[in-house]
Amino acid sequence: MKIAVIALGKIGLPLAVQFASKGHDVVGVDANQTVVDLVNAGKEPLPGEAHLQEMLSVLVPSGKLRATTDYARAVPGADAIVVVVPLFVDSDANPDFGWMDVATAELARHLTPGTLVAYETTLPVGTTRTRWKPALEEGSGLVEGTDFHLVFSPERVLTGRVFADLRKYPKLVGGLSAAGAVKAVEFYESVLDFDDRPDLARRNGVWDLGSAEAAELAKLAETTYRDVNIGLANQFARYAAKTGIDIYQVIAASNSQPYSHIHQPGIAVGGHCIPVYPRLYLWNDPDATVVRAARAANAEMPDYTIGLLEGAYGDLAGARVVVLGAAYRGGVKEAAFSGVFDAVDAINRRGGTALVHDPLYSDDELAALGFLPYHVGEAVDAAVIQADHAEYRTLTQAELPGVKVFIDGRRISSAEQWPGVTYRVIGKA
């Protein structure tokens, strides 16, 4: 097949590589000329994705994968087009379709009959049918369901392990018509491989959910569940800390029963997904009180954690406090909706001087995010773990000279590693 992938980001490029690895001819489209040039040179634009570089090194020279900024060189005559353009959101996570609208309009200008179009970007329920279908029909002059087929198929992978996740999880699809769904199942079965999953009620593979709306909701439901679960864990942790109970023992005990799956509490829920997609769900269902309460509970955690620091340290006025981790999670260079922003703000509001360290970011990159960079070995009064980077698991007080209080927001260290230092972890008195 001839396949076009629109947007070669952290998900789109691995998808393009996966499709090409199955023997198909793939053209990736991206608005960033630098990204296009790097891909055409066989170099990964953003290091950190397992196996991506080695696969690029084979597929680009073989001619199976190339990139362009020009839709006219990728879309006409394509058997399938997969759209992974990011949906941007404002500070309250309300959707901004700007980039997706532009990409959809450009795609429509060059769309030819017989093409399957699949959107993989997470969307509010109904977007595929009410926004993308009319936009594609108007821009192309073609009729969906007759001249081309449109489906929604949410990406369900994590950056850093995309290829493993593509094999591990069922590929969900939902069409606007039964014929479109059949086309989508055939397409994804030809470009993906699946691990055996005896734990699933049905065979691991491509699952047709019956409608685009069902597929849209499935992605929002699975991610919103995690936010609600973490919000509940955080509320349990706050109560346990007040009553002298070790919440981690409680969670382990509760989860020994097969119907309990309580997640871990922590300083923040960050990234493009978990803090955002519940808001996309609320955009459809504003009366979802459980979802709204969980999102609010999680949003409070950075300030609550700095409150723990204040309780252990005392007045933070004039204190030098390092927040360890700008990234939203360990090992991933991504600060979208990271807890670092609210943690820094909470320290500064209390009169402290907030510094930020992250092994994945340079001083210039931290400064560009609005932070004062910290270097291991510099004097500091207190420290707060925000991201569970592997480097922080073995951190010692000798590397943080002068530290008096250590707040472990991710529970990756232990009191034994900090003799003579007040050590606190969320969920324990």
Beta strands, then each sheet from edge to edge (+ up, - down):
strand 1: 2-6
strand 2: 25-29
strand 3: 65-68
strand 4: 80-83
strand 5: 88-89
strand 6: 95-96
strand 7: 116-119
strand 8: 149-152
strand 9: 171-175
strand 10: 206-208
strand 11: 320-324
strand 12: 353-357
strand 13: 382-385
strand 14: 405-408
strand 15: 422-425
sheet 1: 3+ 2+ 1+ 4+ 7+ 8+ 9- 10-
sheet 2: 5+ 6-
sheet 3: 12+ 11+ 13+ 14+ 15+
end
